[in-house]
């Protein structure tokens, strides 16, 4: 998928909407929680604020903690920053927009169907409703 330089939020939503139907995609403030056979992820767009990777990592940690209250042996939740900007971050993995769906779908499976079903049920029951996303960087886009 080619992303528009003018509508990255719509492009992100279209990419996430195109994931296979057994995937879970839940908006969480300016980010999205994405659960599928390849794992659990918090995905956010790069808004140019240096603190955004740290924010995404904090949200990923909160999501993991919240889901671990309901699902034993909750796996790691990966923070993914969708960006074309060069650089590195120890807090979030940088993914070019064109490779996001590939990275999500083609990775090695880490969640079984039963685990994914339990996680889906937790999300649908509201387990992430009050995850704190208030301390976000200044320009992180909704």
N, C-alpha and C positions, 0 to 999 in steps of 0.2 A: 504494500500500500504506500502510495506517495502522499506525504503530508503537505498541506498548504502552509505557507509561512504566515498566513493571515488568520487562520482558524485552527490553531493547534488543539484547543479544547474539544472542538467538534471532531477533529481527526482522532484524538485519543478516544473519545466516546465511540466513534465508529470502529476503531480497532478492537476495543474491548467488547463491543456488541457483536463482533464477528467471531469471537471465540466460540469453541464448540458448546453445545447446549448444556453439557454436564458441568461446565465451569460456573463458579459463583463470582459475580462482580457486584460489589457493594460500594457506593460512594461513601466517603468518610471525610467530611470537610472538603478541603481542596485536593484530597487524594482519593484513590480507589483501592479497596481491598480486593485482591484477585486470588481465588482459590481454584486449583485444578490439579490434575494428576502430577504435574511437575513441581508442585509445592504451593506455598502460601507467600503472597507478595503484597507489598504496599507500593503502589505506582503513583508517581506524581510528575508533573511537568516542571521543567527548569524554567524559572522565572527571572533568572539572573541574580538572585539574592544568594550570597555566599552561605547563608545558614540553612538553605533549603535541604541539602543532603542530611544535615544533622536533624532537622525537623522530621524528615521522612523516616530516619532511623529510630527516632523517639516514638513516632506513631507505630512503626512496625513492632517495637518492643511492647508497647501498650496493647496492641492487637494480640500478640502472642500471649501475653499475661492473661488477658481477658478470655481468650479461647481455651487456655490451659485450665481455667477454672471449670470448664465443661467437658474437655476432651483430654483423657490421659495421654501422656507422651506426646504433647503438642510439639510439632516440629518447629524449626527456625522459621521466622517470617522475614523474607528478604525485602530490603528497601531498594526500589528501582527508580532512578531519576532519568526521565526521558529527555534527552538533550543531544544536540549536535555540537555543543561547545567542547573543545578539547579540555583535558585535565583529568584529574583523578580525585577520588574521595575515599576515605576509609569508612565513611558512614553509609553511603548508598552507591550501588553499582550504576554506572552511567550506561545507558542504552540509547543508541541512535533511534529516532522514531521509526525508520524503515525496518529495523530489526526487532522491534518490540514483540510483535506476535510470534515471530520465529523463536525468540528467546523464551517466551512463555510456553509455547506449544511443544517445541522440539527438544526441550531439556530432558534429562533422565527422569523417569517417574520416581516420585518420593512419597506420594500419598496413594493408598489403596482406595478402591471404590467405597469400602465401608467407612474409612477415615474421612473421605470427602463428603459422604452422606451425613456423617455426624457433624462435621464442620458446617455444612450447608444448613442443617437443622438449627445449630447454634446461632448462626447469622440471622436466619429467618425468625428465630424466637426473640431477637433483639439483643443478643449478647454484646454487640458493638455500639449500641445506641448512645451510651454516655462516655465513650472513649474520648478523652480530652484532646481536641485539636485546636484549642484556643491560642496556644502559644506559638503561632505560626509566624514565619518571617513576614516582613512588611508587604511584599508584593506577590506572595504565592497566590496564584490565580485559582479561582473557584470554578 
